[in-house]
Amino acid sequence: MKKVTPNPPPYPSDDTPHTPPNLIFTVRPGLSTEAALSNASEMLESATVCAYDCAEHLDGSGRKQVLAVVQMIEIAQLLVDEVLNRECPVA
């Protein structure tokens, strides 16, 4: 019987950092500042949209709490966008 799936490539050396088995997510080593900030900005935009959609279906204090979270997300968005503009200006 032939093996359909190839073996993964071996690590180039023992210098490669080993990921702990309980780590689910990590940031790719060497990720540029611009890529990191751009992705963070996009995630914050998505979180804002999700929170607004959630707030539309709530009343009273639940709605106010979600809208407070929206405000915190938008403040974080402003900070990330400011750093992105400062560190990676558009020509």
Contact map, one row per residue, 1 for C-alpha under 8 A:
1110000000000000000000000000000000000000000000000000000000000000000000000000000000000000000
1111000000000000000000000000000000000000000000000000000000000000000000000000000000000000000
1111110000000000000000000000000000000000000000000000000000000000000000000000000000000000000
0111110000000000000000000000000000000000000000000000000000000000000000000000000000000000000
0011111000000000000000000000000000000000000000000000000000000000000000000000000000000000000
0011111100000000000000000000000000000000000000000000000000000000000000000000000000000000000
0000111110000000000000000000000000000000000000000000000000000000000000000000000000000000000
0000011111000000000000000000000000000000000000000000000000000000000000000000000000000000000
0000001111100000000000000000000000000000000000000000000000000000000000000000000000000000000
0000000111110000000000000000000000000000000000000000000000000000000000000000000000000000000
0000000011111101000000000000000000000000000000000000000000000000000000000000000000000000000
0000000001111101000000000000000000000000000000000000000000000000000000000000000000000000000
0000000000111111000000000000000000000000000000000000000000000000000000000000000000000000000
0000000000111111100000000000000000000000000000000000000000000000000000000000000000000000000
0000000000001111100000000000000000000000000000000000000000000000000000000000000000000000000
0000000000111111110000000000000000000000000000000000000000000000000000000000000000000000000
0000000000000111111000000000000000000000000000000000000000000000000000000000000000000000000
0000000000000001111100000000000000000000000000000000000000000000000000000000000000000000000
0000000000000000111110100000000000000000000000000000000000000000000000000000000000000000000
0000000000000000011111100000000000000000000000000000000000000000000000000000000000000000000
0000000000000000001111110000000000000000000000000000000000000000000000000000000000000000000
0000000000000000000111110000000000000000000000000000000000000000000000000000000000000000000
0000000000000000001111111100000000000000000000000000000000000000000000000000000000000000000
0000000000000000000011111100000000000000000000000000000000000000000000000000000000000000000
0000000000000000000000111110000000000000000000000000000000000000000000000000000000000000000
0000000000000000000000111111000000000000000000000000000000000000000000000000000000000000000
0000000000000000000000001111101000000000000000000000000000000000000000000000000000000000000
0000000000000000000000000111111000000000000000000000000000000000000000000000000000000000000
0000000000000000000000000011111000000000000000000000000000000000000000000000000000000000000
0000000000000000000000000001111100000000000000000000000000000000000000000000000000000000000
0000000000000000000000000011111110110000000000000000000000000000000000000000000000000000000
0000000000000000000000000000011111110000000000000000000000000000000000000000000000000000000
0000000000000000000000000000001111111000000000000000000000000000000000000000000000000010000
0000000000000000000000000000000111111100000000000000000000000000000000000000000000010011000
0000000000000000000000000000001111111110000000000000000000000000000000000000000000000000000
0000000000000000000000000000001111111111000000000000000000000000000000000000000000000000000
0000000000000000000000000000000011111111100000000000000000000000000000000000000110110000000
0000000000000000000000000000000001111111110000000000000000000000000000000000000000010000000
0000000000000000000000000000000000111111111000000000000000000000000000000000000000000000000
0000000000000000000000000000000000011111111100000000000000000000000000000000000100000000000
0000000000000000000000000000000000001111111110000000000000000000000000000000100110000000000
0000000000000000000000000000000000000111111111000000000000000000000000000000000000000000000
0000000000000000000000000000000000000011111111100000000000000000000000000000000000000000000
0000000000000000000000000000000000000001111111110000000000000000000000001101100000000000000
0000000000000000000000000000000000000000111111111000000000000000000000000000100000000000000
0000000000000000000000000000000000000000011111111100000000000000000000000000000000000000000
0000000000000000000000000000000000000000001111111110000000000000000000001000000000000000000
0000000000000000000000000000000000000000000111111111000000000000000001001100000000000000000
0000000000000000000000000000000000000000000011111111100000000000000000000000000000000000000
0000000000000000000000000000000000000000000001111111110000000000000000000000000000000000000
0000000000000000000000000000000000000000000000111111111000000000011011000000000000000000000
0000000000000000000000000000000000000000000000011111111100000000011001000000000000000000000
0000000000000000000000000000000000000000000000001111111110000000000000000000000000000000000
0000000000000000000000000000000000000000000000000111111111000000010000000000000000000000000
0000000000000000000000000000000000000000000000000011111111100111011000000000000000000000000
0000000000000000000000000000000000000000000000000001111111000010000000000000000000000000000
0000000000000000000000000000000000000000000000000000111111100010000000000000000000000000000
0000000000000000000000000000000000000000000000000000011111110110000000000000000000000000000
0000000000000000000000000000000000000000000000000000001011111111000000000000000000000000000
0000000000000000000000000000000000000000000000000000000001111111000000000000000000000000000
0000000000000000000000000000000000000000000000000000000000111111100000000000000000000000000
0000000000000000000000000000000000000000000000000000001001111111110000000000000000000000000
0000000000000000000000000000000000000000000000000000001111111111111000000000000000000000000
0000000000000000000000000000000000000000000000000000001000111111111100000000000000000000000
0000000000000000000000000000000000000000000000000000000000001111111110000000000000000000000
0000000000000000000000000000000000000000000000000011011000000111111111000000000000000000000
0000000000000000000000000000000000000000000000000011001000000011111111100000000000000000000
0000000000000000000000000000000000000000000000000000000000000001111111110000000000000000000
0000000000000000000000000000000000000000000000000010000000000000111111111000000000000000000
0000000000000000000000000000000000000000000000010011000000000000011111111100000000000000000
0000000000000000000000000000000000000000000000000000000000000000001111111110000000000000000
0000000000000000000000000000000000000000000000000000000000000000000111111111000000000000000
0000000000000000000000000000000000000000000100110000000000000000000011111111100000000000000
0000000000000000000000000000000000000000000100010000000000000000000001111111110000000000000
0000000000000000000000000000000000000000000000000000000000000000000000111111111000000000000
0000000000000000000000000000000000000000000100000000000000000000000000011111111100000000000
0000000000000000000000000000000000000000100110000000000000000000000000001111111110000000000
0000000000000000000000000000000000000000000000000000000000000000000000000111111111000000000
0000000000000000000000000000000000000000000000000000000000000000000000000011111111100000000
0000000000000000000000000000000000001001100000000000000000000000000000000001111111110000000
0000000000000000000000000000000000001000100000000000000000000000000000000000111111111000000
0000000000000000000000000000000000000000000000000000000000000000000000000000011111111100000
0000000000000000000000000000000000001000000000000000000000000000000000000000001111111110000
0000000000000000000000000000000001001100000000000000000000000000000000000000000111111111100
0000000000000000000000000000000000000000000000000000000000000000000000000000000011111111110
0000000000000000000000000000000000000000000000000000000000000000000000000000000001111111100
0000000000000000000000000000000011000000000000000000000000000000000000000000000000111111100
0000000000000000000000000000000001000000000000000000000000000000000000000000000000011111110
0000000000000000000000000000000000000000000000000000000000000000000000000000000000011111111
0000000000000000000000000000000000000000000000000000000000000000000000000000000000001001111
0000000000000000000000000000000000000000000000000000000000000000000000000000000000000000111
